[in-house]
Amino acid sequence: MSILVWSKGEKMKKHKIAISLIAISLMLILSVSYSFAQGRKNEALPKIGETIRKLDKAIGWMKSPEGQWIHRQNRIPAYLSLEHKILLDYKEFGAGIDNFDFIELRSIDIEGQEYYMLIKVTRAGYYKYSSIHEGWTPKVHYYYFVFQKNEIDNIIIEKNTPKLIEIDVKSSGDIAVFGELSEKEMKQKISYNIKRMISRKFIPEIKLFLNLFCYDKNNVIRFLILSVERCPITNYNSYNSIAARYLNSVPNGKESLIQPDVFNKFYYECPLQDFKKLIPLVAE
């Protein structure tokens, strides 16, 4: 039987090798950790600017089935017979065909390019127990539309003649909440939504429509603002940014929203100068 006996020099050599291996292992671990840490970088979110233009007052008009005009502040009343007019301000009918708290224009920077963003805030709601119409729950909707700045730079309309302005939308969405959002909350939620949308491979075709009629006699403008989303697969049009839950209740159907004769049935109206505070158009 043989017994190996390490000399003092050999022991020291082995000890140095072990220390070197440990040091190399630690360096590799630290290097990998540092590489991963360096790779963690948040992508830039869209930057939403302050309000540039704003409209917060308009009268909404609706011609009843009996041919009588009814109006409300910042709301186009529901299409109801006069015998049911007591319901005009009640729960789901209180949203009308459409309503808004305000409509505003802001600038927004997306990946280094500047756009305009139109925001329309509306109020709607739903019944928690829809079968028995109980538990009415109000909601606030923040609709937004992002588009190229030159889309509204040179809008010219002829007085006393309806005109439909069609705007290509880069990104749009609806932030639905149970209470009002602060300025910071609104910006944050919209920024996150836009970031998610532009990262998708499939983006639907969305148009923003301004249906306008400048009435020369009283120097007022009648208008509707809405969007239409078209699915290229089914060719189906979805009408959005309208507050009414039941769009089928719109006189002559929802397609009438972008027709010139809509101004014989319902619309918003405000002084032309007030509308120019939102959209810088020229009326000739």
C-alpha positions as CSV (number, residue, x, y, z in Angstrom):
1,M,0.0,0.0,0.0
2,S,1.4,3.4,-1.1
3,I,0.6,6.7,0.5
4,L,0.8,9.9,-1.5
5,V,2.3,12.8,0.4
6,W,2.0,16.3,-1.0
7,S,4.9,18.6,-0.5
8,K,4.3,22.1,0.9
9,G,5.0,23.6,-2.6
10,E,2.5,21.4,-4.3
11,K,-0.1,22.3,-1.7
12,M,0.4,25.9,-2.3
13,K,0.2,25.4,-6.1
14,K,-3.1,23.5,-5.7
15,H,-4.4,26.3,-3.5
16,K,-3.5,29.0,-6.0
17,I,-5.3,27.1,-8.8
18,A,-8.4,26.7,-6.7
19,I,-8.5,30.4,-5.9
20,S,-8.0,31.3,-9.6
21,L,-10.9,29.0,-10.6
22,I,-13.1,30.6,-8.0
23,A,-12.1,34.1,-9.2
24,I,-12.8,33.2,-12.9
25,S,-16.2,31.8,-11.9
26,L,-17.1,35.0,-10.0
27,M,-16.0,37.2,-12.9
28,L,-18.1,35.1,-15.4
29,I,-21.2,35.4,-13.1
30,L,-20.7,39.1,-12.7
31,S,-20.1,39.6,-16.4
32,V,-23.3,37.8,-17.3
33,S,-25.3,39.6,-14.6
34,Y,-24.0,43.0,-15.9
35,S,-24.9,42.1,-19.5
36,F,-28.4,41.3,-18.5
37,A,-28.7,44.4,-16.4
38,Q,-27.4,46.5,-19.3
39,G,-30.1,44.9,-21.6
40,R,-33.0,46.1,-19.4
41,K,-34.2,49.4,-21.0
42,N,-37.7,50.7,-21.0
43,E,-39.1,51.7,-24.4
44,A,-40.1,55.3,-24.7
45,L,-43.9,56.0,-24.3
46,P,-45.7,58.5,-26.4
47,K,-45.4,62.0,-24.9
48,I,-48.8,63.8,-24.7
49,G,-48.6,67.6,-24.7
50,E,-50.9,70.2,-23.1
51,T,-54.2,71.3,-24.5
52,I,-53.9,73.4,-27.6
53,R,-57.5,73.9,-28.6
54,K,-60.8,73.1,-26.8
55,L,-64.6,73.1,-27.2
56,D,-66.7,72.7,-24.0
57,K,-70.1,74.1,-25.0
58,A,-72.6,73.3,-27.7
59,I,-76.3,72.8,-27.9
60,G,-77.5,69.3,-29.1
61,W,-80.7,69.3,-31.1
62,M,-83.0,66.4,-32.0
63,K,-86.2,66.4,-34.0
64,S,-88.8,64.1,-32.3
65,P,-91.0,61.6,-34.2
66,E,-93.7,64.2,-34.0
67,G,-91.4,66.7,-35.8
68,Q,-90.7,68.9,-32.7
69,W,-87.2,70.1,-32.0
70,I,-85.8,69.3,-28.5
71,H,-82.4,70.5,-27.2
72,R,-80.0,69.9,-24.4
73,Q,-76.6,71.4,-23.3
74,N,-73.7,69.3,-24.6
75,R,-76.0,66.5,-25.5
76,I,-78.1,65.4,-28.5
77,P,-81.3,64.1,-26.9
78,A,-82.5,60.6,-27.4
79,Y,-85.0,60.0,-30.2
80,L,-88.2,59.6,-28.2
81,S,-91.8,60.5,-28.7
82,L,-93.0,63.5,-26.8
83,E,-95.2,61.4,-24.6
84,H,-92.0,59.8,-23.2
85,K,-90.1,63.1,-22.9
86,I,-89.9,62.6,-19.1
87,L,-87.3,59.9,-19.9
88,L,-85.0,62.2,-21.8
89,D,-82.8,62.8,-18.8
90,Y,-83.2,59.4,-17.2
91,K,-80.3,56.9,-17.0
92,E,-79.5,55.3,-20.4
93,F,-81.7,57.8,-22.2
94,G,-79.8,60.6,-20.4
95,A,-76.8,59.9,-22.5
96,G,-78.8,60.8,-25.6
97,I,-77.6,60.0,-29.1
98,D,-74.4,61.6,-28.1
99,N,-72.9,63.9,-25.4
100,F,-69.6,65.4,-24.4
101,D,-67.9,67.0,-21.4
102,F,-65.3,68.5,-23.7
103,I,-63.5,67.9,-27.0
104,E,-59.9,69.0,-27.1
105,L,-56.8,69.0,-29.4
106,R,-53.3,68.2,-28.1
107,S,-49.9,67.5,-29.6
108,I,-48.4,64.0,-29.1
109,D,-44.9,62.7,-29.9
110,I,-44.7,59.1,-31.0
111,E,-41.3,57.7,-31.7
112,G,-39.9,61.1,-32.5
113,Q,-42.7,62.2,-34.8
114,E,-45.3,64.8,-33.8
115,Y,-49.0,64.3,-34.4
116,Y,-52.3,65.9,-33.3
117,M,-54.6,64.0,-30.9
118,L,-58.3,64.7,-30.5
119,I,-59.8,63.7,-27.2
120,K,-63.6,63.5,-26.7
121,V,-65.0,62.8,-23.3
122,T,-68.5,61.3,-23.1
123,R,-70.8,59.9,-20.4
124,A,-72.7,56.6,-20.7
125,G,-73.4,53.6,-18.5
126,Y,-75.0,50.2,-18.2
127,Y,-77.4,48.2,-16.1
128,K,-75.8,45.7,-13.8
129,Y,-78.9,43.6,-14.0
130,S,-79.9,44.3,-17.6
131,S,-82.8,41.9,-17.8
132,I,-84.7,43.9,-15.1
133,H,-83.2,47.3,-15.8
134,E,-81.7,47.6,-12.3
135,G,-78.3,48.7,-11.0
136,W,-77.6,51.6,-13.3
137,T,-73.8,52.1,-13.4
138,P,-72.5,55.3,-15.0
139,K,-69.2,55.3,-16.9
140,V,-66.9,58.0,-18.4
141,H,-65.3,57.4,-21.8
142,Y,-62.2,59.1,-23.0
143,Y,-62.1,58.6,-26.8
144,Y,-58.8,59.6,-28.5
145,F,-57.7,59.9,-32.1
146,V,-54.1,60.4,-33.3
147,F,-53.5,61.8,-36.8
148,Q,-51.1,63.8,-39.0
149,K,-51.1,67.5,-38.3
150,N,-51.7,68.5,-41.9
151,E,-55.1,66.7,-41.8
152,I,-56.8,69.8,-40.3
153,D,-54.5,72.6,-41.2
154,N,-56.4,73.7,-44.3
155,I,-60.1,72.9,-43.9
156,I,-62.3,75.1,-46.0
157,I,-66.1,74.7,-46.0
158,E,-68.8,76.5,-48.0
159,K,-71.5,78.2,-46.0
160,N,-75.0,76.7,-46.1
161,T,-73.6,73.5,-47.7
162,P,-72.9,70.3,-45.7
163,K,-69.4,68.9,-45.8
164,L,-67.9,65.7,-44.6
165,I,-64.2,65.8,-43.5
166,E,-62.5,62.4,-43.5
167,I,-59.3,62.0,-41.5
168,D,-57.0,59.0,-41.5
169,V,-56.3,57.9,-38.0
170,K,-52.9,56.4,-36.9
171,S,-54.1,55.3,-33.5
172,S,-57.4,55.5,-31.5
173,G,-59.0,54.0,-28.5
174,D,-61.5,54.3,-25.7
175,I,-60.5,54.5,-22.0
176,A,-63.7,53.6,-20.1
177,V,-63.6,54.3,-16.3
178,F,-66.1,54.5,-13.5
179,G,-65.0,58.0,-12.4
180,E,-63.2,61.0,-13.9
181,L,-59.5,60.7,-14.5
182,S,-57.0,63.3,-13.4
183,E,-54.8,65.0,-16.1
184,K,-51.9,62.7,-15.2
185,E,-54.0,59.5,-15.2
186,M,-55.6,60.3,-18.5
187,K,-52.2,60.9,-20.2
188,Q,-50.7,57.7,-18.7
189,K,-53.6,55.5,-19.7
190,I,-53.7,56.9,-23.3
191,S,-49.9,56.6,-23.7
192,Y,-50.0,52.9,-22.6
193,N,-52.9,52.2,-24.9
194,I,-51.2,53.8,-27.9
195,K,-48.0,51.9,-27.3
196,R,-49.8,48.6,-27.2
197,M,-51.8,49.4,-30.4
198,I,-48.8,50.5,-32.6
199,S,-46.9,47.3,-31.6
200,R,-49.7,45.1,-33.1
201,K,-49.2,43.5,-36.4
202,F,-52.8,44.0,-37.4
203,I,-54.2,47.5,-37.1
204,P,-57.8,48.1,-38.4
205,E,-58.6,50.9,-40.8
206,I,-60.0,53.9,-38.7
207,K,-61.4,57.1,-40.0
208,L,-62.4,60.2,-38.0
209,F,-65.3,62.1,-39.5
210,L,-66.2,65.7,-39.0
211,N,-69.7,66.2,-40.4
212,L,-70.1,70.0,-40.7
213,F,-72.7,72.5,-41.8
214,C,-72.1,76.3,-41.5
215,Y,-75.4,78.1,-41.3
216,D,-74.7,81.6,-42.6
217,K,-77.8,83.3,-41.2
218,N,-76.9,83.1,-37.6
219,N,-73.1,82.5,-38.1
220,V,-73.3,79.2,-36.3
221,I,-71.9,75.7,-37.2
222,R,-73.8,72.4,-36.9
223,F,-71.6,69.4,-36.5
224,L,-71.1,65.8,-35.5
225,I,-67.8,64.2,-34.6
226,L,-67.4,60.4,-34.7
227,S,-65.2,57.6,-36.0
228,V,-65.8,54.6,-38.2
229,E,-63.6,51.5,-37.9
230,R,-63.7,49.1,-40.9
231,C,-62.6,45.5,-40.7
232,P,-61.0,44.6,-44.0
233,I,-61.8,41.0,-43.6
234,T,-65.6,41.3,-43.2
235,N,-65.9,44.9,-44.6
236,Y,-68.0,45.7,-41.5
237,N,-68.2,49.3,-40.3
238,S,-68.2,50.0,-36.6
239,Y,-69.4,53.4,-35.5
240,N,-67.5,54.7,-32.4
241,S,-67.0,57.7,-30.1
242,I,-70.8,58.1,-30.0
243,A,-72.2,58.0,-26.4
244,A,-75.5,56.2,-27.1
245,R,-75.5,52.6,-26.2
246,Y,-78.2,51.7,-28.7
247,L,-77.0,53.1,-32.0
248,N,-79.9,51.4,-33.7
249,S,-82.1,54.1,-32.1
250,V,-80.5,56.8,-34.3
251,P,-83.1,58.1,-36.7
252,N,-82.6,56.5,-40.2
253,G,-79.9,54.2,-38.8
254,K,-76.3,54.8,-37.7
255,E,-75.2,55.3,-41.3
256,S,-77.0,58.6,-41.3
257,L,-74.4,60.0,-39.0
258,I,-72.1,60.7,-42.0
259,Q,-74.8,61.7,-44.4
260,P,-75.6,65.3,-45.4
261,D,-79.3,65.1,-44.5
262,V,-78.5,64.3,-40.9
263,F,-78.8,68.0,-40.2
264,N,-82.5,67.8,-40.9
265,K,-82.8,65.4,-37.9
266,F,-80.2,66.0,-35.3
267,Y,-76.8,67.7,-34.6
268,Y,-74.7,69.9,-32.3
269,E,-74.7,73.7,-32.8
270,C,-72.5,76.4,-31.5
271,P,-71.2,79.8,-32.7
272,L,-68.7,79.4,-35.6
273,Q,-66.0,81.3,-33.6
274,D,-66.3,78.9,-30.7
275,F,-65.9,75.9,-33.0
276,K,-62.8,77.5,-34.5
277,K,-61.2,77.3,-31.1
278,L,-61.2,73.5,-31.6
279,I,-60.7,73.2,-35.4
280,P,-59.1,76.1,-37.3
281,L,-61.4,76.0,-40.4
282,V,-62.3,78.6,-42.9
283,A,-65.9,79.2,-43.9
284,E,-66.5,80.9,-47.2
